[in-house]
Amino acid sequence: MTRTDPVSQTAESEMTALICDFDWAATPLGPRANWPVSLRVLTDMLLCHPLAMTLLWGSELIQLYNDPCRVLMGDKHPSGLGQPNRASWAEDWPVTAPIYDGVLKRGETFKFMDQPLTLRRHGHDERVFLNLTYSPVFGDDGAVGGVLVTVTETTRRVQAERAAQTHRREMERVNTALEVFAVLTRDLALDTDPLTLIRHAQQAVLPLLDTHFSQYYEPVAGRWTVRSQVGHVRTPALQAALDAGIPFEKAPTLRNVWDSGAADYQDVYAPPADGLPQSDAVPFATVALPVRVSGQMQGVLIFALPSARTWTPADHAVLATVERSLSLALERAAKVRQVEQQQAALQEANEELEAFSYSVSHDLRTPVRHIKGFSELLRKDVGIGLGLKATHYLTVIDEAAGRMNVLIDAMLELSRAARLPLRSGPVDLEALVIRGRQELEVDAHDRDVQWQISALPLVTGDHDTLQQVITNLLSNAVKYTRPRQTAVIEVWAEERAGEWAVFVRDNGVGFDPRYQDRLFGVFQRLHLEREFEGTGVGLANVRRIVTRHGGTVSASSVMGEGATFGFTLPR
């Protein structure tokens, strides 16, 4: 036997044994002993080669293949051995016939990469991908005697690449979704109307999922009613049925979501299941999302795709985020509306209180004026006959009426501070301090007062009311340093994130820090009137003005060691 005779090979493989034992005489190739040398050499090479190869010989393209190719033959093995290729692969013959014709007649070579093919293996069809090369092989006469097909299966690589590509697409969709949610979150933060928020969500998701249409339902009077719709239903009869409302109990898709609070994904939606007319369009997929506010169901949000599809994990992640974002936005909107209602009620109450305070303060002037007037008339009428005791009584009445006038003026000033509109503009705090100091030096001309005023900023606010704030704080500092031989009053400002903080510190008598929260209340005093005069309205007025500017007030002290008052203003 020669080296090229397949029989000379050791039967180490199934195909070597099969080829040796096969009845070739019953095929167009004839007995093995009559094979041309070129066919024997090619067969020898075929059986020894590690790559999957098929040799198709003669005009009938009789098949010979090796062990690696046997795996690719699937259920066509072993019957495919010695069989014409056309009979073995009849389903592919319309595609492969021109290829074989080109190889046999014109000696051409063809290469195909990652070609899809369905193979019957292990009793079922498998989708595989192959790299195929069709090359001419020559007989002893130098003419093309057959076709050598080299096969490399690339199924795992192609599937891995496609899975990676799918994953990339999914990640791109997720990234796009995140960008959409960034815009959606911004939009949701701008509105407090629930239906406007829901419509924002619908408009954001429609292009993201290539959605057909979206509808938001709420149960109203025993029927599911469309409260917001984006996109168009292609079937007029279906749209009309939706517009008319669906009986609450006869729409299981909506009812199940309402009862369970869980999303419902349908790859193929059947409208008749919910008592609706069949769609004229192709079958479509739907998802129904629960819409909750503070854990309570409010409605059901539907997204419908233009065709049937399998909902992917990325779809679930995107829509779950939509559900959470929308619920949070609706909860925030409900709280904002509640706060707005409370603020409106509080504003109305404050306005009524301010109007009452102004009216009372104004109306009290007449009786106080009468008291002082008749007291003076009584003095003149009695004249020198007025006794010491009566004189004392009238003096007490006059002093009380005077104090009442002071309190009325303070109440009117406090009321005006809340009622007058703020005229906002640039305000030089340093100029306010200089003016306030000039007003106070008239009363403190005989005292030793050391002013330590640092550079102060230009702020934005109402000039006149901020002048009241500065003058009040400086006046307090001058008043409560009266027992000191030398009064030291410091004024400075600190720049903070988004605001200016302004402070006035003195070395006066200070106050008990336990009661510092009372300082800015109306008519609240921490010192006896015989020690320090005042109405207890000045600091309340300071707080009211600063609060209207969007700032805060503060006070700190150690009894007997002075006090520091401060306020902030937005930058």
C-alpha positions in Angstrom: 0.0 0.0 0.0 1.2 3.5 -0.7 1.4 6.4 1.8 -1.4 8.2 0.1 -3.8 5.3 0.4 -6.3 5.9 3.2 -6.2 2.3 4.1 -2.5 2.8 5.2 -3.6 5.1 8.0 -4.2 3.7 11.4 -7.9 3.7 12.3 -7.5 6.3 15.0 -10.6 8.2 13.9 -14.2 7.5 13.0 -13.9 9.0 9.5 -10.7 7.0 8.7 -12.5 3.8 9.5 -15.7 4.8 7.7 -13.8 5.8 4.5 -11.8 2.6 4.5 -14.9 0.4 5.0 -17.3 2.4 2.7 -18.6 0.7 -0.5 -17.2 3.3 -2.9 -18.0 1.0 -5.8 -21.7 1.9 -5.4 -20.8 5.6 -6.0 -19.8 7.5 -9.1 -16.2 7.5 -7.7 -16.0 3.7 -8.2 -13.8 1.3 -6.2 -11.1 3.0 -4.1 -8.4 1.1 -6.0 -9.4 2.9 -9.2 -9.2 6.4 -7.6 -6.8 8.9 -9.3 -3.7 9.6 -7.3 -4.8 13.2 -6.7 -8.0 12.0 -5.0 -6.0 9.6 -2.8 -3.6 12.4 -1.8 -6.4 14.8 -1.1 -8.2 12.2 1.0 -5.1 11.5 3.0 -4.6 15.2 3.7 -8.2 15.6 4.6 -8.2 12.9 7.2 -5.0 14.3 8.8 -6.0 17.9 8.8 -7.2 19.5 12.1 -9.5 21.9 10.4 -13.0 20.9 9.2 -12.8 20.0 5.5 -15.1 18.5 2.9 -13.9 17.2 -0.4 -16.5 17.3 -3.2 -15.2 15.2 -6.2 -16.4 14.9 -9.7 -19.3 16.4 -11.5 -21.7 14.9 -8.9 -19.7 16.5 -6.1 -19.5 13.3 -4.1 -18.8 14.1 -0.4 -15.8 13.0 1.7 -15.1 14.8 5.0 -13.0 14.5 8.1 -13.7 14.1 11.8 -13.8 17.9 12.6 -16.4 18.3 9.7 -18.4 15.3 11.0 -19.5 17.5 13.9 -20.7 20.2 11.5 -22.6 17.6 9.4 -24.9 17.0 12.4 -27.7 14.7 11.6 -26.5 14.4 8.0 -23.8 12.2 9.2 -23.1 9.3 8.4 -25.5 9.2 5.5 -23.8 12.2 3.9 -20.6 10.2 3.2 -20.3 9.3 -0.4 -23.6 11.1 -1.2 -23.8 13.9 -3.9 -23.7 17.3 -2.2 -27.0 18.3 -4.0 -28.8 15.4 -2.4 -27.2 15.9 1.1 -27.7 19.7 1.2 -30.8 20.1 -1.0 -32.1 23.0 1.1 -28.9 25.0 0.3 -28.4 24.0 -3.3 -30.0 27.1 -4.9 -27.3 29.2 -3.1 -24.3 26.9 -3.4 -24.9 25.7 -7.0 -23.5 28.9 -8.6 -20.5 28.7 -6.3 -19.7 25.2 -7.3 -20.2 26.1 -10.9 -17.7 28.9 -10.6 -15.1 26.7 -8.9 -15.5 23.7 -11.3 -15.8 25.6 -14.6 -13.7 28.7 -14.0 -11.3 27.6 -11.2 -12.5 30.4 -8.9 -12.1 30.5 -5.1 -14.9 31.9 -2.9 -14.7 33.0 0.7 -17.6 33.7 3.1 -17.3 35.0 6.6 -19.7 34.3 9.4 -22.3 32.8 7.2 -25.5 31.8 9.1 -26.7 28.3 8.6 -29.3 26.1 10.3 -28.0 22.6 11.1 -30.0 19.7 12.4 -27.9 18.5 15.3 -28.7 16.4 18.4 -32.3 16.0 17.2 -33.1 19.8 16.8 -32.2 22.7 14.6 -29.3 24.9 15.6 -28.4 28.3 14.2 -24.7 28.4 13.5 -22.2 30.7 11.9 -19.4 29.5 9.6 -16.3 30.8 7.7 -16.4 29.0 4.4 -13.7 28.7 1.7 -14.5 27.0 -1.6 -11.3 26.1 -3.5 -10.7 24.2 -6.7 -8.6 20.9 -6.5 -7.1 19.3 -9.6 -7.2 15.8 -10.9 -4.3 13.8 -12.5 -5.1 15.3 -15.8 -4.5 18.9 -14.5 -8.2 19.9 -14.8 -10.4 20.8 -11.9 -11.5 17.6 -10.4 -13.4 18.8 -7.4 -14.0 21.4 -4.7 -12.3 21.6 -1.3 -14.5 23.2 1.3 -12.7 24.5 4.4 -15.1 25.2 7.3 -14.5 27.1 10.6 -17.4 27.4 13.0 -17.6 30.9 14.4 -20.9 30.6 16.3 -19.5 31.3 19.7 -17.5 34.3 18.6 -20.4 35.7 16.5 -22.8 35.1 19.4 -20.4 36.8 21.8 -20.0 39.8 19.5 -23.7 40.1 19.0 -24.3 39.8 22.7 -21.7 42.5 23.3 -23.2 44.6 20.6 -26.7 44.1 22.1 -25.2 44.9 25.5 -23.6 48.1 24.1 -27.0 49.0 22.5 -28.7 48.4 25.8 -26.1 50.5 27.6 -26.5 53.2 25.0 -30.2 53.1 25.6 -29.7 53.2 29.4 -27.3 56.2 28.9 -29.8 57.9 26.7 -32.4 57.1 29.3 -30.3 58.7 32.0 -29.9 61.8 29.9 -33.6 61.9 29.3 -34.2 61.4 33.0 -31.9 64.3 33.8 -34.0 66.6 31.5 -37.2 64.9 32.8 -36.1 65.5 36.4 -35.5 69.2 35.6 -38.9 69.5 33.9 -40.7 67.6 36.8 -39.2 70.1 39.3 -40.7 73.0 37.4 -44.4 72.0 37.7 -46.8 71.1 40.5 -49.8 70.2 38.4 -50.1 66.4 38.4 -51.4 66.0 34.8 -48.6 68.3 33.5 -46.0 66.1 35.3 -47.5 62.9 33.8 -47.5 64.5 30.3 -43.9 65.4 30.7 -43.1 61.8 31.5 -45.1 60.5 28.5 -43.4 62.9 26.1 -39.9 61.9 27.5 -40.5 58.2 27.2 -42.2 58.0 23.8 -39.1 58.7 21.7 -36.9 56.7 24.1 -38.8 53.4 23.5 -40.0 54.3 20.0 -43.4 54.1 21.6 -46.7 54.3 19.6 -48.8 56.1 22.1 -49.2 56.6 25.8 -52.3 57.1 28.0 -52.8 57.8 31.6 -56.0 56.4 33.2 -57.8 57.2 36.5 -60.9 55.6 37.8 -63.7 58.2 37.7 -67.3 57.3 38.5 -66.8 53.6 38.0 -65.0 53.9 34.6 -61.3 54.1 33.5 -61.0 57.6 32.1 -58.1 58.8 29.9 -56.7 61.9 31.7 -53.7 62.4 29.4 -52.8 61.0 26.0 -49.7 61.5 23.9 -49.5 59.9 20.4 -52.3 58.5 18.3 -54.2 55.3 18.3 -54.4 54.2 14.7 -57.8 52.5 15.0 -60.7 55.1 15.2 -63.0 52.6 16.8 -60.5 51.7 19.5 -59.8 55.4 20.2 -63.5 56.1 20.5 -63.9 53.3 23.0 -61.0 54.6 25.1 -62.4 58.1 25.0 -65.8 56.8 26.2 -64.1 55.2 29.2 -63.8 51.5 30.1 -66.0 50.0 32.9 -63.7 49.6 35.9 -64.3 45.9 36.4 -64.0 45.0 32.7 -60.4 46.0 32.1 -58.2 43.4 33.7 -55.0 44.9 32.5 -55.7 48.2 34.3 -57.5 46.5 37.3 -54.6 44.1 38.0 -52.1 46.9 38.1 -54.4 49.0 40.3 -54.9 46.1 42.7 -51.3 44.8 42.8 -49.4 48.0 42.4 -47.0 46.2 40.1 -46.2 46.9 36.4 -47.7 44.6 33.8 -45.6 43.9 30.6 -47.3 42.3 27.6 -45.2 41.3 24.5 -48.4 41.1 22.5 -51.5 43.0 23.7 -55.0 41.9 22.8 -57.5 44.8 23.2 -60.6 42.4 23.3 -59.2 41.1 26.6 -60.1 44.5 28.1 -63.4 44.7 26.3 -62.1 46.9 23.5 -62.3 46.7 19.7 -59.5 44.8 17.9 -56.8 47.1 16.6 -56.5 47.5 12.8 -52.7 47.9 13.2 -50.2 45.1 13.6 -50.1 43.4 17.0 -48.4 45.7 19.5 -46.7 45.4 22.9 -47.8 47.3 26.0 -46.7 48.1 29.5 -48.9 49.4 32.3 -47.2 51.2 35.2 -48.8 52.0 38.5 -48.8 55.7 39.4 -48.6 56.3 43.2 -48.4 59.3 45.5 -47.2 58.6 49.0 -47.9 54.9 48.5 -51.5 55.5 47.4 -52.6 54.5 43.9 -53.6 57.4 41.7 -53.9 55.9 38.2 -52.3 53.6 35.6 -49.9 54.8 32.9 -49.9 52.9 29.6 -47.1 52.8 26.9 -47.9 51.0 23.7 -45.2 50.1 21.1 -45.9 50.0 17.4 -45.3 46.3 17.1 -45.0 43.1 19.2 -41.7 42.7 21.0 -40.0 41.1 23.9 -39.4 43.5 26.8 -35.7 43.6 27.7 -34.1 44.1 31.1 -33.1 47.5 29.9 -36.7 48.3 29.1 -37.7 47.2 32.6 -34.9 49.3 34.2 -35.9 52.4 32.2 -39.6 52.1 32.9 -39.0 51.3 36.6 -37.0 54.5 36.8 -39.8 56.4 35.1 -42.3 55.0 37.6 -40.1 56.0 40.6 -39.2 59.4 39.2 -42.8 60.2 38.4 -44.0 59.1 41.9 -41.4 61.2 43.6 -42.3 64.2 41.4 -46.0 63.8 42.2 -45.3 63.5 45.9 -43.1 66.6 45.8 -45.8 68.5 43.8 -48.4 67.4 46.4 -46.3 68.7 49.2 -45.5 71.9 47.4 -49.2 72.5 46.8 -50.0 71.8 50.4 -47.2 74.2 51.5 -48.5 76.8 49.1 -52.0 76.5 50.4 -50.7 76.8 54.0 -48.6 79.8 53.0 -51.6 81.4 51.3 -53.8 80.8 54.4 -51.0 82.2 56.6 -50.5 85.2 54.3 -54.2 85.9 54.5 -54.2 85.6 58.2 -51.1 87.8 58.5 -52.6 90.4 56.3 -55.8 90.4 58.4 -53.7 90.6 61.5 -51.7 93.5 60.1 -54.8 95.3 59.0 -56.3 94.7 62.5 -53.1 96.0 64.2 -53.0 99.1 62.0 -56.7 99.8 62.6 -56.5 99.2 66.3 -53.3 101.3 66.6 -54.9 104.1 64.6 -58.2 104.0 66.5 -56.5 104.1 69.9 -55.0 107.5 69.2 -58.4 109.2 69.7 -59.2 107.9 73.2 -55.6 108.5 74.3 -55.8 112.0 73.0 -59.0 112.5 74.9 -57.4 111.2 78.1 -54.6 113.6 77.8 -56.9 116.5 76.8 -59.4 116.0 79.6 -56.6 115.5 82.1 -55.2 118.9 81.0 -58.7 120.5 81.2 -59.1 119.1 84.7 -55.8 120.7 85.8 -56.9 124.1 84.5 -60.4 123.9 85.9 -59.4 123.0 89.4 -56.3 125.2 89.3 -54.6 125.9 92.6 -57.2 123.9 94.5 -55.8 120.7 93.2 -54.3 118.7 96.1 -51.0 116.8 96.1 -52.7 113.5 95.8 -54.9 114.5 92.9 -51.9 116.1 91.2 -50.0 112.8 91.5 -52.9 110.9 90.0 -53.2 113.3 87.1 -49.4 113.0 86.5 -49.6 109.2 86.5 -52.5 109.5 83.9 -50.4 111.8 81.7 -47.4 109.5 81.9 -49.5 106.4 81.1 -51.1 108.2 78.1 -47.6 109.2 76.9 -46.4 105.7 77.1 -49.5 104.5 75.3 -48.7 107.0 72.5 -45.2 105.6 72.2 -46.6 102.1 72.0 -49.1 103.1 69.4 -46.4 104.7 67.3 -44.3 101.5 67.6 -47.2 99.3 66.5 -47.9 101.6 63.5 -44.2 101.5 62.6 -44.2 97.7 62.8 -47.4 97.4 60.8 -46.0 99.8 58.1 -42.8 97.7 57.9 -44.9 94.7 56.9 -47.3 96.5 54.6 -45.0 98.8 52.6 -43.6 97.2 49.4 -39.8 96.7 49.2 -38.0 98.8 46.6 -35.0 96.6 45.9 -31.7 98.2 44.6 -28.0 98.6 45.5 -27.6 99.7 49.2 -24.3 100.9 50.7 -24.3 99.5 54.2 -21.4 101.7 55.2 -23.4 104.8 54.3 -26.3 103.5 56.4 -24.0 103.0 59.4 -22.6 106.6 59.0 -26.1 108.0 58.9 -27.3 106.0 61.9 -24.3 107.0 63.9 -24.9 110.7 63.1 -28.5 110.4 64.4 -27.3 108.7 67.6 -24.4 111.1 68.4 -26.9 113.8 69.3 -28.2 111.8 72.2 -24.7 110.5 73.2 -22.8 113.8 72.7 -21.7 113.8 76.4 -20.5 110.1 76.4 -17.3 108.5 75.5 -18.3 106.2 72.6 -15.6 104.4 70.5 -16.8 103.3 67.1 -14.9 100.5 65.4 -16.4 100.2 61.9 -14.9 97.8 59.4 -15.3 98.0 55.6 -18.9 97.1 54.7 -20.2 95.8 51.4 -22.7 97.0 48.8 -25.8 94.8 49.1 -29.2 94.5 47.3 -32.3 95.5 49.3 -34.6 98.3 50.2 -32.7 101.3 51.3 -35.2 102.8 53.8 -36.1 99.6 55.7 -32.4 98.5 55.9 -31.7 102.0 57.4 -34.2 101.1 60.1 -32.4 97.8 60.8 -29.0 99.5 61.1 -30.3 102.4 63.2 -32.2 100.0 65.6 -29.1 97.8 66.2 -26.8 100.8 66.7 -29.4 102.5 69.0 -29.6 99.3 71.1 -25.8 99.2 71.3 -25.6 102.9 72.5 -28.5 102.4 75.0 -27.2 99.3 76.7 -23.6 100.6 77.0 -24.8 103.6 79.0 -23.5 102.2 82.3 -20.0 101.9 80.8 -17.5 104.7 81.2 -16.3 104.0 77.7 -18.6 102.4 75.2 -17.1 100.3 72.5 -19.3 99.5 69.5 -18.0 97.3 66.6 -19.6 96.9 63.2 -18.3 94.4 60.6 -19.4 92.1 57.8 -18.5 88.5 56.8 -18.7 87.2 53.3 -20.3 83.7 53.2 -21.5 81.3 50.5 -24.5 83.1 48.9 -24.9 85.7 51.6 -23.5 88.6 53.6 -23.5 88.5 57.4 -23.5 91.8 59.3 -22.8 92.1 63.0 -23.0 94.8 65.7 -21.2 94.1 69.0 -21.1 96.2 72.1 -19.5 96.0 75.6 -22.8 96.8 77.4 -24.8 95.0 80.1 -25.7 92.1 77.8 -28.6 89.8 78.4 -29.4 86.4 79.8 -28.7 84.0 76.9 -31.4 81.7 78.1 -34.0 84.2 76.8 -32.3 85.1 73.5 -35.2 83.6 71.5 -37.6 86.1 73.1 -35.5 89.1 72.0 -37.1 89.5 68.5 -40.7 89.1 69.6 -43.1 92.0 69.8 -43.1 93.8 73.2 -40.5 91.4 74.6 -38.0 93.1 77.0 -35.3 91.5 79.2 -34.6 94.6 81.2 -36.7 96.8 83.5 -38.2 100.0 82.0 -36.7 102.0 84.8 -33.2 100.8 83.8 -33.6 101.2 80.0 -36.4 102.8 78.1 -38.0 101.2 75.1 -41.1 99.5 73.8 -39.8 96.1 72.8 -40.8 96.6 69.2 -37.4 97.6 67.6 -35.9 94.2 67.4 -39.2 92.7 66.2 -39.2 95.3 63.4 -35.6 94.3 62.6 -36.5 90.6 62.2 -39.6 91.5 60.1 -37.6 93.6 57.7 -34.7 91.2 57.4 -37.0 88.2 56.9 -38.8 90.1 54.1 -35.3 90.5 52.4 -34.8 86.7 52.6 -32.3 86.8 55.5 -32.1 85.7 59.2 -31.4 87.4 62.5 -29.3 86.3 65.4 -28.2 87.4 68.9 -25.7 86.2 71.5 -24.5 87.5 74.8 -22.9 86.7 78.1 -24.6 88.6 81.0 -22.6 91.6 81.9 -20.1 91.3 79.0 -22.0 92.9 76.1 -24.0 91.5 73.2 -23.7 90.8 69.5 -26.6 91.2 67.1 -26.4 90.1 63.5 -28.4 89.6 60.3 -27.8 88.1 56.9 -28.8 89.2 53.4 -28.7 87.1 50.2 -25.9 88.0 47.8 
